[in-house]
Amino acid sequence: MSQKTNVLKVLALVVLSVGLTTSSFAKEKVYKLKLATTWGTSASPLIDAAKNMAKYANEMSNGRLSIKVDSSNKHKSPFGVFDMVKGGQYDIAHSTSYFWKGKDINTLPFTTMPFGMTAPEQYAWFYHGGGLELMQKAYKKHGMLSFPGGNTGVQMGGWFRKEIKSVEDLKGLKMRIPGFAGEIMAKHGVLVTNIAPGELYTSLERGTIDALEWVGPSMDITMGFHKIAPYYYTGWHEPGAETQFLVNIKKMNKLPKDLQKILTLSMKLAAFDMYTQNYHMSALAWDKMTKEYPGIKIKSLPKEVMLSLKKVNDELLAKITKDNPFVKETLDSQNAYMKKAREWTKISDYLYIKDNL
């Protein structure tokens, strides 16, 4: 036996003695991914969902998945993350699906719809009612996957400088309100704009806009809107606003199967964490806001206004679904599921709260 053969034999024994194999060495490869968010560094808990996901993926993979998170402060393009993931500049993004309705109307329903499902109803639809499959179908043609990224629950209707007493009061109002709700408001004469999060306070303060909706106490308190606009309206437009993780399909497919699963589970866990974190933050923030700013006036839109909003909502949906079969398929799926789920929501959550106030 040659000296070379002896050396190889000894090395083989050493490898076997410590339980290592060739495949084990391969598993130690670190896969580095880049994630871009629509949110700035101070937009908690939105930015936290992305950071937590990266943390969970790294921990569960024992360091084999390393995800670098860039906020919009870094990449400077909060509404450009769709194209950045599609084009491969980033591998993942954390954003919101209805931001892309101008690119593809089929992405609209996967955030939330006015007068639609609550967060628990929507999560049940995503994971048990066919919603996730429909969302993947919508994004596949763009070379991406989309996963639920964390829900804000029922969002507040927004901060207004003046009280809304009638439909007439909406005409000429300058308001930041995105998504389908923005189209409904526009039909009522509202001058709708979609301003980046970092510019909202200044826009409201300077009178560039008269009103805005953001999220709810959890995130509104850090923005300081309550210092400028005293009227805080209850929600109708985003009953269960879901954020999203966007993933480049080619990049996902290059990952080993176990890391694909770890990445998917990390997104699911981070989404759950954001939902609970946001609820907790809202409870604390609302207590603080009402104590420090007792002049905040909680209002609901008058019945006349709500009926008009619902009427326009139905008219716009009829037009969109007529022209876009996939949107119709998605909304039909949502409505059918909500019809079943809402009965249980009423019996459980609604009547429990109503009977115990």
Stockholm file with secondary structure:
# STOCKHOLM 1.0

chainA/1-357         MSQKTNVLKVLALVVLSVGLTTSSFAKEKVYKLKLATTWGTSASPLIDAAKNMAKYANEMSNGRLSIKVDSSNKHKSPFGVFDMVKGGQYDIAHSTSYFWKGKDINTLPFTTMPFGMTAPEQYAWFYHGGGLELMQKAYKKHGMLSFPGGNTGVQMGGWFRKEIKSVEDLKGLKMRIPGFAGEIMAKHGVLVTNIAPGELYTSLERGTIDALEWVGPSMDITMGFHKIAPYYYTGWHEPGAETQFLVNIKKMNKLPKDLQKILTLSMKLAAFDMYTQNYHMSALAWDKMTKEYPGIKIKSLPKEVMLSLKKVNDELLAKITKDNPFVKETLDSQNAYMKKAREWTKISDYLYIKDNL
#=GR chainA/1-357 SS CCHHHHHHHHHHHHHHHTTCCHHHHHHTCCEEEEEEESSCTTCTTHHHHHHHHHHHHHHHTTTSEEEEEECHHHHSCTTCHHHHHHHTSCSEEEECGGGGTTTCGGGGGGTCCTTCCCHHHHHHHHHHSSHHHHHHHHHHTTTEEEEEEEECCSCCCEEESSCCCSGGGGTTCEEECCHHHHHHHHTTTCEEECCCGGGHHHHHHHTSCSEECCCCHHHHHHHTGGGTCCEEECCSSCTTCEEEEEEEHHHHHHSCHHHHHHHHHHHHHHHHHHHHHHHHHHHHHHHHHHHHCTTCEEECCCHHHHHHHHHHHHHHHHHHHHHCHHHHHHHHHHHHHHHHHHHHHIIIIIHHHHHTC
#=GC SS_cons         CCHHHHHHHHHHHHHHHTTCCHHHHHHTCCEEEEEEESSCTTCTTHHHHHHHHHHHHHHHTTTSEEEEEECHHHHSCTTCHHHHHHHTSCSEEEECGGGGTTTCGGGGGGTCCTTCCCHHHHHHHHHHSSHHHHHHHHHHTTTEEEEEEEECCSCCCEEESSCCCSGGGGTTCEEECCHHHHHHHHTTTCEEECCCGGGHHHHHHHTSCSEECCCCHHHHHHHTGGGTCCEEECCSSCTTCEEEEEEEHHHHHHSCHHHHHHHHHHHHHHHHHHHHHHHHHHHHHHHHHHHHCTTCEEECCCHHHHHHHHHHHHHHHHHHHHHCHHHHHHHHHHHHHHHHHHHHHIIIIIHHHHHTC
//
